[in-house]
């Protein structure tokens, strides 16, 4: 009888904890989803801002005062060269000054997002089959922004 009572008490206790655990798991998942949506929005602000030469969207995507960009690009003679850009405001101004930007509605997708502690994240992005971007994002004052962009041009 005592064993049955202990088992019953254990099951009752576990049943009482189940809603708390499920609720916490749901809250954590919702918070992760909220961050992922915010990060994806930032990446598409960059992508569409670049495609429409929209300086405001580009500025909203990057931590302009600290962001950097590095990449491997094809030079005019077809060789691959490594480049680094440290003056993000000047680079965003140059992107926004393009008279005939590639346009909105281009093919691009976020391939992966990983957040750590709700403050730092990495994301991988594909633009057609031409570029693959790797972003590092930081959350500051409640907003996600791109701190670095690395890319390889095919």
C-alpha positions as CSV (number, residue, x, y, z in Angstrom):
1,X,0.0,0.0,0.0
2,X,2.8,2.4,0.9
3,X,4.6,1.7,-2.4
4,X,1.4,2.4,-4.4
5,X,0.8,5.6,-2.4
6,X,4.4,6.7,-3.2
7,X,4.0,5.9,-6.9
8,X,0.7,7.7,-7.0
9,X,2.2,10.7,-5.2
10,X,5.1,10.7,-7.6
11,X,2.8,10.6,-10.7
12,X,0.7,13.4,-9.2
13,X,3.8,15.5,-8.6
14,X,5.1,14.8,-12.1
15,X,1.6,15.7,-13.6
16,X,1.7,19.0,-11.6
17,X,5.2,19.9,-13.0
18,X,4.3,18.9,-16.6
19,X,2.3,22.1,-17.4
20,X,5.1,24.3,-15.9
21,X,7.8,22.5,-18.0
22,X,5.7,22.6,-21.1
23,X,4.9,26.3,-20.5
24,X,8.6,27.2,-20.1
25,X,9.5,25.2,-23.2
26,X,6.9,27.1,-25.2
27,X,8.1,30.4,-23.8
28,X,11.7,29.6,-24.7
29,X,10.7,28.5,-28.2
30,X,8.6,31.6,-28.7
31,X,11.6,33.8,-27.6
32,X,13.9,32.0,-30.0
33,X,11.3,32.3,-32.8
34,X,11.0,36.1,-32.1
35,X,14.8,36.5,-32.4
36,X,14.9,34.4,-35.6
37,X,12.2,36.6,-37.2
38,X,14.0,39.8,-36.1
39,X,17.3,38.5,-37.5
40,X,15.7,37.5,-40.8
41,X,14.1,40.9,-41.0
42,X,17.5,42.6,-40.6
43,X,19.1,40.4,-43.2
44,X,16.3,41.2,-45.7
45,X,16.7,44.9,-44.9
46,X,20.2,44.6,-46.1
47,X,19.3,42.4,-49.1
48,X,16.3,44.5,-50.3
49,X,18.0,47.8,-49.3
50,X,20.9,46.9,-51.5
51,X,18.6,45.8,-54.3
52,X,16.6,49.1,-54.3
53,X,19.5,51.4,-53.3
54,X,17.6,52.3,-50.1
55,X,20.1,53.9,-47.7
56,X,17.6,53.9,-44.8
57,X,17.1,50.1,-45.0
58,X,20.8,49.5,-45.3
59,X,21.5,51.7,-42.3
60,X,18.8,49.9,-40.3
61,X,20.5,46.5,-41.0
62,X,24.1,47.3,-39.9
63,X,25.9,48.6,-36.8
64,X,27.4,51.2,-39.0
65,X,29.9,52.5,-36.4
66,X,31.5,49.0,-36.0
67,X,30.5,46.7,-38.9
68,X,33.1,45.3,-41.3
69,X,32.9,43.3,-44.4
70,X,35.3,40.8,-45.9
71,X,35.1,38.8,-49.0
72,X,36.6,36.9,-51.9
73,X,35.6,38.5,-55.2
74,X,36.4,38.1,-58.9
75,X,38.6,40.8,-60.2
76,X,38.2,42.3,-63.6
77,X,40.8,39.8,-65.0
78,X,38.9,36.9,-63.5
79,X,41.2,36.1,-60.6
80,X,39.9,35.8,-57.1
81,X,41.1,38.4,-54.6
82,X,40.5,39.0,-50.9
83,X,39.1,42.3,-49.9
84,X,38.1,44.0,-46.6
85,X,35.9,47.0,-46.0
86,X,36.2,48.8,-42.7
87,X,34.3,52.1,-43.5
88,X,30.7,50.7,-43.4
89,X,29.0,54.1,-43.7
90,X,30.9,54.9,-46.9
91,X,30.1,51.4,-48.3
92,X,26.4,51.8,-47.6
93,X,26.5,55.2,-49.2
94,X,28.1,53.6,-52.3
95,X,25.5,50.9,-52.4
96,X,22.7,53.5,-52.1
97,X,24.2,55.6,-54.9
98,X,24.0,52.8,-57.5
99,X,21.8,54.2,-60.3
100,X,20.5,50.8,-61.5
101,X,20.5,48.5,-58.5
102,X,19.8,44.8,-59.1
103,X,16.2,45.4,-57.9
104,X,13.8,44.0,-55.3
105,X,12.3,40.6,-55.6
106,X,15.6,38.9,-56.3
107,X,16.2,35.3,-55.3
108,X,17.7,35.1,-51.8
109,X,17.1,33.0,-48.7
110,X,18.3,32.6,-45.1
111,X,19.8,29.2,-44.9
112,X,20.6,29.1,-41.1
113,X,20.3,31.2,-38.0
114,X,22.0,30.4,-34.7
115,X,21.6,32.5,-31.6
116,X,23.6,32.4,-28.4
117,X,22.2,33.8,-25.2
118,X,19.9,36.2,-27.0
119,X,22.8,38.6,-27.6
120,X,24.9,37.3,-30.5
121,X,23.9,35.3,-33.6
122,X,25.3,34.0,-36.9
123,X,23.3,33.6,-40.1
124,X,24.0,32.1,-43.5
125,X,22.4,33.6,-46.6
126,X,22.3,32.6,-50.2
127,X,21.7,35.1,-53.0
128,X,20.9,33.1,-56.2
129,X,23.9,30.9,-56.7
130,X,26.2,33.9,-57.0
131,X,26.9,34.8,-53.4
132,X,26.9,33.2,-50.0
133,X,27.0,35.5,-47.0
134,X,27.9,34.7,-43.4
135,X,26.7,37.3,-41.0
136,X,27.5,38.0,-37.3
137,X,24.8,39.9,-35.6
138,X,24.7,41.6,-32.2
139,X,21.7,42.6,-30.2
140,X,22.1,46.1,-28.7
141,X,19.3,48.1,-27.1
142,X,16.9,45.4,-28.0
143,X,17.7,45.5,-31.7
144,X,19.6,43.0,-33.9
145,X,22.1,44.5,-36.3
146,X,24.8,43.1,-38.5
147,X,28.3,43.5,-37.1
148,X,30.1,41.6,-39.8
149,X,29.5,40.2,-43.2
150,X,31.8,37.7,-45.0
151,X,31.0,36.5,-48.5
152,X,32.3,34.5,-51.4
153,X,31.5,35.4,-54.9
154,X,31.1,32.4,-57.2
